[in-house]
Amino acid sequence: MNLGVFLRKFCEKHSLTYVKIGQILSTRYDLLPKKDCEELQKLLDNTRPLEYETIKDIIENDYNKPIGEIFKRFNKNPLASASIAQVHKAELKNGDVVAVKVRRPGIEKRVRKDIIFLKVLLTMLSAFIPKLRRIRPIKILNQFHRWIVEEMDFRNEVENMVLTRKNYGKYNNHFGKNLGRIHLIRPYKKLCTDNIIISNFIEGTPLIKYKKKDSRGFKSLKTYVVAGMRELFESKVYCIQADPHPANIIIMKNGDVANVDCGLLCKLEGEQLKIIQEMFFQIYLKDKDNLTKNLMFFSKNKSKKLRKSMGNDIEEFLESTDSRGIGFWYIGLAKIMIKNKISIPDGFALFSRVNIMIDGSINTYDKDITALDLFKNEFRAILKKRIIKNLESTDYLPLVYKISERIKKSPENTLEIIDKFINKYFAEK
């Protein structure tokens, strides 16, 4: 039995919490061989399904009426069976085709039991393993527990669907011909309960089952990544589905795309959003000093000694970012923060998880591309806008224009041209 099979069977045997851990590992191609990741991906939508009679009982208890009075048709075989819920295709009395997501019974109690066991285990192990103590495993476990609790709250998921539609709907009118459209889940709020979510049915193929490396798959993934990155750089409140594994990303006709899970959202705003945006630019441009400054923002210790230590770590980290995905960037920053005893904020941790999983999902489709490869041209355009915006508040814009015109004619002499123009400009001042 190989490692992937062992881990999958272990997770399946030990209930929801372990399945969620296995799902996260299933996109970590940087940690596990491809065949082991693919084995763990069976946990994404292939968990042992509930019997139809159990599903029927949950529906009839919540609505207090026979299932035949709610649906014209109800497919007894689930479309997907995951750790928290399973999904069935159905048709309402008015003819609308819908997805019916039914929560597994008793999952809160099982999760609490799992978390208590893991806390005891990690506390005991930490007493004997200094390296484990250093990463503060109980804090990480508490964070993970909060994420699962949020995913189990179906009322919260319905509100997340509404918020996501509001945030992402605006992008469809601004995509060019090389991109598709984002399709967003629309809940039937009046029909949703604590245990059931009814939403519009999304027609397509989950990325995990889409085996063709063709223009449609590539276009769908590019649309998905570009929409997420536009949300990061163009919104005052960043909001993205935080569980983007390959069973939740749906490849559709004409390069359109959808994400069919809103149980957990990553929401950032204010100073934290601003810093994460700046870090993105600083990693891309290898701006060690400003990246160090921004990481120091999260530290209570502002000493020169810590700044120097982090600066050295960041310099080494930046040497390896060119050929790696965005997920790797934020894993690297998290490692630096842990090494230097800086507490990782919840928002930063969740944002890191999102990007790790997006890169992992893309690697499931094509191991040779990353999210940055799909977004690079858009990102450069955003970077140019940022530079121009920074210059607009100064009187240097005419100078930069002159420099750029000369560089266009002689790109091989870029540094010499910049030096010459700047010296001349300040001599005249």
Secondary structure in CASP SS format (residue, H / E / C, confidence):
PFRMAT SS
TARGET T0000
AUTHOR 0000-0000-0000
METHOD secondary structure of the structure
MODEL  1
M C 1.00
N C 1.00
L H 1.00
G H 1.00
V H 1.00
F H 1.00
L H 1.00
R H 1.00
K H 1.00
F H 1.00
C H 1.00
E H 1.00
K H 1.00
H C 1.00
S H 1.00
L H 1.00
T H 1.00
Y H 1.00
V H 1.00
K H 1.00
I H 1.00
G H 1.00
Q H 1.00
I H 1.00
L H 1.00
S C 1.00
T C 1.00
R C 1.00
Y C 1.00
D C 1.00
L C 1.00
L C 1.00
P C 1.00
K H 1.00
K H 1.00
D H 1.00
C H 1.00
E H 1.00
E H 1.00
L H 1.00
Q C 1.00
K H 1.00
L H 1.00
L H 1.00
D H 1.00
N E 1.00
T C 1.00
R C 1.00
P C 1.00
L C 1.00
E C 1.00
Y H 1.00
E H 1.00
T H 1.00
I H 1.00
K H 1.00
D H 1.00
I H 1.00
I H 1.00
E H 1.00
N H 1.00
D H 1.00
Y H 1.00
N C 1.00
K C 1.00
P C 1.00
I H 1.00
G H 1.00
E H 1.00
I C 1.00
F E 1.00
K E 1.00
R E 1.00
F E 1.00
N C 1.00
K C 1.00
N C 1.00
P C 1.00
L C 1.00
A E 1.00
S E 1.00
A C 1.00
S C 1.00
I C 1.00
A E 1.00
Q E 1.00
V E 1.00
H E 1.00
K E 1.00
A E 1.00
E E 1.00
L E 1.00
K C 1.00
N C 1.00
G C 1.00
D C 1.00
V E 1.00
V E 1.00
A E 1.00
V E 1.00
K E 1.00
V E 1.00
R E 1.00
R C 1.00
P C 1.00
G C 1.00
I H 1.00
E H 1.00
K H 1.00
R H 1.00
V H 1.00
R H 1.00
K H 1.00
D H 1.00
I H 1.00
I H 1.00
F H 1.00
L H 1.00
K H 1.00
V H 1.00
L H 1.00
L H 1.00
T H 1.00
M H 1.00
L H 1.00
S H 1.00
A H 1.00
F H 1.00
I C 1.00
P H 1.00
K H 1.00
L H 1.00
R H 1.00
R H 1.00
I C 1.00
R C 1.00
P H 1.00
I H 1.00
K H 1.00
I H 1.00
L H 1.00
N H 1.00
Q H 1.00
F H 1.00
H H 1.00
R H 1.00
W H 1.00
I H 1.00
V H 1.00
E H 1.00
E H 1.00
M H 1.00
D C 1.00
F H 1.00
R H 1.00
N H 1.00
E H 1.00
V H 1.00
E H 1.00
N H 1.00
M H 1.00
V H 1.00
L H 1.00
T H 1.00
R H 1.00
K H 1.00
N H 1.00
Y H 1.00
G H 1.00
K H 1.00
Y H 1.00
N H 1.00
N H 1.00
H H 1.00
F C 1.00
G C 1.00
K C 1.00
N C 1.00
L C 1.00
G C 1.00
R C 1.00
I E 1.00
H E 1.00
L C 1.00
I C 1.00
R C 1.00
P E 1.00
Y C 1.00
K H 1.00
K H 1.00
L H 1.00
C C 1.00
T C 1.00
D C 1.00
N C 1.00
I E 1.00
I E 1.00
I E 1.00
S E 1.00
N E 1.00
F C 1.00
I C 1.00
E C 1.00
G C 1.00
T E 1.00
P E 1.00
L H 1.00
I H 1.00
K H 1.00
Y C 1.00
K C 1.00
K C 1.00
K C 1.00
D C 1.00
S H 1.00
R H 1.00
G H 1.00
F H 1.00
K H 1.00
S H 1.00
L H 1.00
K H 1.00
T H 1.00
Y H 1.00
V H 1.00
V H 1.00
A H 1.00
G H 1.00
M H 1.00
R H 1.00
E H 1.00
L H 1.00
F H 1.00
E H 1.00
S C 1.00
K C 1.00
V E 1.00
Y E 1.00
C E 1.00
I E 1.00
Q E 1.00
A C 1.00
D C 1.00
P C 1.00
H C 1.00
P C 1.00
A C 1.00
N C 1.00
I E 1.00
I E 1.00
I E 1.00
M C 1.00
K H 1.00
N H 1.00
G H 1.00
D C 1.00
V E 1.00
A E 1.00
N E 1.00
V C 1.00
D C 1.00
C C 1.00
G C 1.00
L C 1.00
L E 1.00
C E 1.00
K E 1.00
L E 1.00
E E 1.00
G H 1.00
E H 1.00
Q H 1.00
L H 1.00
K H 1.00
I H 1.00
I H 1.00
Q H 1.00
E H 1.00
M H 1.00
F H 1.00
F H 1.00
Q H 1.00
I H 1.00
Y H 1.00
L C 1.00
K C 1.00
D C 1.00
K H 1.00
D H 1.00
N H 1.00
L H 1.00
T H 1.00
K H 1.00
N H 1.00
L H 1.00
M H 1.00
F C 1.00
F C 1.00
S C 1.00
K C 1.00
N C 1.00
K C 1.00
S C 1.00
K H 1.00
K H 1.00
L H 1.00
R H 1.00
K H 1.00
S H 1.00
M H 1.00
G H 1.00
N H 1.00
D H 1.00
I H 1.00
E H 1.00
E H 1.00
F H 1.00
L H 1.00
E C 1.00
S C 1.00
T C 1.00
D C 1.00
S C 1.00
R C 1.00
G C 1.00
I H 1.00
G H 1.00
F H 1.00
W H 1.00
Y H 1.00
I H 1.00
G H 1.00
L H 1.00
A H 1.00
K H 1.00
I H 1.00
M H 1.00
I H 1.00
K H 1.00
N C 1.00
K C 1.00
I C 1.00
S C 1.00
I C 1.00
P C 1.00
D H 1.00
G H 1.00
F H 1.00
A H 1.00
L H 1.00
F H 1.00
S H 1.00
R H 1.00
V H 1.00
N H 1.00
I H 1.00
M H 1.00
I H 1.00
D H 1.00
G H 1.00
S H 1.00
I H 1.00
N H 1.00
T H 1.00
Y H 1.00
D C 1.00
K C 1.00
D C 1.00
I C 1.00
T C 1.00
A H 1.00
L H 1.00
D H 1.00
L H 1.00
F H 1.00
K H 1.00
N H 1.00
E H 1.00
F H 1.00
R H 1.00
A H 1.00
I H 1.00
L H 1.00
K H 1.00
K H 1.00
R H 1.00
I H 1.00
I H 1.00
K H 1.00
N H 1.00
L H 1.00
E H 1.00
S C 1.00
T C 1.00
D C 1.00
Y C 1.00
L H 1.00
P H 1.00
L H 1.00
V H 1.00
Y H 1.00
K H 1.00
I H 1.00
S H 1.00
E H 1.00
R H 1.00
I H 1.00
K H 1.00
K H 1.00
S C 1.00
P H 1.00
E H 1.00
N H 1.00
T H 1.00
L H 1.00
E H 1.00
I H 1.00
I H 1.00
D H 1.00
K H 1.00
F H 1.00
I H 1.00
N H 1.00
K H 1.00
Y H 1.00
F H 1.00
A H 1.00
E H 1.00
K C 1.00
END
